Amino acid sequence: MVPVALPWRGSTVIRCGRRWAELERYIPHQKPEPTFNSYLWLFESMGTLHRVLAAYEGSVPRSLAATYGPPDTLRRWLSVTQAAVQSDDEATSVALLLRWLVNQLRQQWLPASRLPQQFIHGDVRLGNVCQDNQGQTIYFDFGFLAYRPRVHGLAYALAFMVLALDLHQTPAEFAWESVTWLVEAYEDAAYWRLTEEERRALVPYTAAVPLFAAALDGFSNDPVSQLLSRLPFLRLSEWLLAHPEAMRR
């Protein structure tokens, strides 16, 4: 078993205006600083969590939202986003870039049916994987828990790691060779190795994370501002899709 924050007083969510809020019993904890060593620990912790979740044979409620969408799903959402920003020329240009990137993603995508799947957390990042006062790993926020390709969990964590660590570098300047160490830390803790197809999928699945977020902006309260703010994240997708071997050195 792994330590997790449990529902508070038997409730899991409450309504907050037009939104849902998840309820969890508070556990004193510290969020690790965003350093490479913290992310090495994060990937090791994710491997441990995946190993435990792989043995789970029960069912879970369908999540109210998701952090995962294949290219065809993104294209459907993108139609809403393009319509929502059509009054702003700059946002319209970003939406056109987004559509082009989704088409590029589709050419490199490996469908879930070709990849190992299991229950995964869905939102592994610093803040949701922390340490208590004794240094024990604590896992929070299982609101996105779902049966997915397990490589999506790694890809999601990688995308937000690069966003946190790039320090205004371009994607080309990022130390992509370090991904090998992260994957090895994950594999050692999970007690399995990624398949060859999972290794191929790691780049497009990582590139999909910024595209997923941007494609949903048409459903937000301020689509124009939201989409414009995504541009640096979309540049990560653009670079990765142009360099499919980036994480296999």
C-alpha positions in Angstrom: 0.0 0.0 0.0 1.0 3.6 -0.4 0.0 6.5 1.8 -2.7 8.8 0.3 -5.0 11.6 1.5 -8.5 10.1 2.0 -11.9 11.7 1.6 -12.9 14.1 4.4 -16.0 13.0 6.4 -16.9 10.5 3.7 -17.3 13.2 1.0 -15.1 13.4 -2.1 -16.3 16.6 -3.8 -18.5 19.7 -3.1 -19.8 22.3 -5.5 -18.0 25.7 -5.4 -20.1 28.0 -7.7 -19.7 26.5 -11.2 -16.8 24.3 -10.2 -16.2 21.1 -8.2 -13.7 21.0 -5.3 -12.1 17.8 -4.1 -12.1 17.1 -0.3 -9.2 15.4 1.4 -8.1 15.0 5.0 -5.2 17.3 5.5 -1.8 15.6 6.1 1.1 17.9 7.1 3.6 17.8 4.1 6.2 19.7 2.2 6.2 20.2 -1.6 9.7 19.5 -2.9 11.5 22.4 -4.6 11.5 22.1 -8.4 15.1 20.7 -9.0 16.2 17.8 -11.1 16.9 15.7 -8.0 13.3 16.3 -6.9 12.0 15.1 -10.3 14.3 12.1 -10.1 12.6 11.3 -6.8 9.2 12.1 -8.3 9.7 9.5 -11.1 10.8 6.9 -8.6 7.7 7.6 -6.5 5.5 7.3 -9.6 7.1 3.9 -10.4 6.1 2.7 -6.9 2.6 4.0 -7.3 2.1 2.4 -10.7 3.4 -0.9 -9.3 0.7 -0.8 -6.6 -2.1 0.4 -8.9 -1.2 -2.3 -11.4 -2.3 -4.9 -8.9 -5.6 -3.2 -8.2 -8.5 -5.2 -9.6 -11.5 -3.1 -8.5 -13.3 -0.3 -10.2 -13.1 3.5 -9.7 -15.7 6.2 -10.4 -15.3 7.9 -13.8 -13.5 11.2 -13.3 -15.3 14.4 -13.8 -12.5 15.6 -16.0 -9.3 14.1 -17.6 -5.8 15.0 -18.5 -5.7 12.8 -21.5 -7.0 13.0 -25.0 -5.9 11.3 -28.2 -5.6 13.5 -31.4 -9.2 12.9 -32.7 -10.5 14.1 -29.3 -8.3 17.2 -29.4 -9.5 18.0 -32.9 -13.1 18.0 -31.7 -12.4 20.3 -28.8 -10.2 22.5 -30.9 -13.3 23.5 -33.1 -14.8 25.0 -29.9 -11.6 26.9 -29.1 -11.2 28.3 -32.6 -14.7 29.6 -32.6 -14.3 31.1 -29.1 -11.2 33.2 -30.1 -12.1 34.2 -33.6 -12.5 37.8 -32.6 -8.9 38.2 -31.7 -6.3 38.0 -34.5 -3.4 36.9 -32.2 -5.3 34.2 -30.5 -6.6 33.0 -33.9 -3.0 32.6 -35.1 -2.2 30.5 -32.0 -5.3 28.4 -32.6 -4.1 27.7 -36.2 -0.7 26.7 -34.9 -2.5 24.4 -32.4 -4.5 22.8 -35.2 -1.4 22.2 -37.2 0.4 20.7 -34.2 -2.6 18.3 -33.5 -2.3 17.1 -37.1 1.4 16.5 -36.6 0.6 14.7 -33.4 -1.8 12.4 -35.2 0.9 11.2 -37.6 3.1 10.1 -34.7 0.5 8.9 -32.3 0.5 5.3 -30.9 -3.1 4.3 -29.9 -3.8 3.1 -26.4 -4.5 -0.4 -27.8 -0.8 -0.8 -28.7 0.5 0.2 -25.2 0.4 -1.4 -21.7 -2.6 0.1 -19.8 -3.5 0.2 -16.1 -4.9 2.6 -13.5 -2.7 5.6 -13.3 -2.9 8.8 -11.1 -3.3 11.1 -14.1 -1.8 14.2 -12.5 1.7 13.3 -11.1 3.6 16.5 -10.4 5.3 18.2 -7.5 2.4 19.3 -5.3 0.5 16.1 -5.7 3.4 13.9 -4.7 5.0 15.3 -1.5 6.7 14.3 1.7 5.5 14.2 5.2 7.5 15.5 8.2 9.3 12.1 8.4 10.3 12.2 4.7 7.7 9.6 3.7 6.1 10.0 0.3 2.4 11.1 0.3 0.2 11.0 -2.8 -2.6 13.5 -3.2 -5.4 14.3 -5.6 -6.7 11.2 -7.3 -9.4 13.0 -9.1 -8.0 12.1 -12.5 -7.4 8.4 -11.6 -8.3 6.3 -14.7 -7.4 3.3 -16.8 -4.9 4.7 -19.3 -1.7 3.9 -21.1 0.9 3.9 -18.3 3.3 6.0 -20.5 0.8 8.9 -20.3 1.7 9.2 -16.6 5.4 9.6 -17.5 4.7 12.0 -20.3 2.4 14.2 -18.2 5.1 14.5 -15.5 7.8 15.2 -18.1 5.9 18.0 -19.8 5.3 19.9 -16.5 8.9 19.2 -15.4 10.3 20.9 -18.5 7.9 23.8 -18.0 9.1 24.2 -14.4 12.8 23.7 -15.1 13.5 25.4 -18.5 14.2 28.8 -16.9 13.2 30.5 -20.1 15.4 28.3 -22.3 14.2 27.1 -25.6 13.2 23.4 -25.8 16.4 22.7 -27.9 18.5 23.8 -24.9 16.9 21.5 -22.4 19.0 18.6 -21.2 17.0 15.9 -22.9 19.6 13.2 -22.1 18.5 13.5 -18.5 15.2 11.8 -19.3 17.0 8.5 -19.5 17.8 8.8 -15.7 14.2 9.7 -14.9 12.9 6.7 -16.8 15.4 4.4 -15.2 14.4 5.6 -11.7 10.8 4.9 -12.7 11.5 1.5 -14.0 13.6 0.4 -11.0 10.7 1.3 -8.6 8.0 -0.1 -10.9 9.9 -3.5 -11.3 9.4 -3.4 -15.1 10.9 -1.9 -18.2 9.1 0.3 -20.7 8.3 -1.6 -23.9 9.9 -0.5 -27.2 6.5 1.0 -28.3 6.2 2.9 -25.0 9.6 4.4 -25.6 8.5 5.5 -29.1 5.3 6.9 -27.6 7.0 9.0 -24.9 7.7 12.0 -27.3 4.2 12.2 -28.9 2.5 11.6 -25.5 4.6 14.4 -23.9 3.8 16.7 -26.8 0.1 16.0 -26.4 0.0 17.5 -22.9 0.3 21.1 -23.9 -2.0 20.5 -26.8 -4.6 19.0 -24.5 -4.6 22.0 -22.3 -4.8 24.5 -25.1 -7.5 22.6 -27.0 -9.8 22.9 -23.9 -9.3 26.7 -23.6 -12.5 27.3 -25.6 -14.4 26.1 -22.6 -12.8 28.5 -20.2 -14.1 31.8 -18.9 -11.5 33.8 -20.9 -10.5 31.7 -24.0 -8.4 34.4 -25.6 -6.1 35.1 -22.6 -5.9 31.4 -21.7 -4.9 30.4 -25.2 -2.3 33.2 -25.6 -0.7 32.2 -22.3 -0.2 28.6 -23.7 2.2 29.7 -26.5 5.5 28.9 -24.6 4.0 25.5 -23.7 3.0 24.9 -27.3 6.5 25.6 -28.5 7.5 22.6 -26.4 5.1 20.4 -28.4 6.3 21.9 -31.7 9.9 21.1 -30.9 9.2 17.6 -29.7 7.1 16.7 -32.7 10.0 17.9 -34.9 12.5 15.8 -32.9 10.9 12.4 -32.2 14.3 10.9 -31.1 14.8 13.6 -28.4 14.3 11.2 -25.5 16.0 8.1 -26.9 19.6 9.1 -26.9 
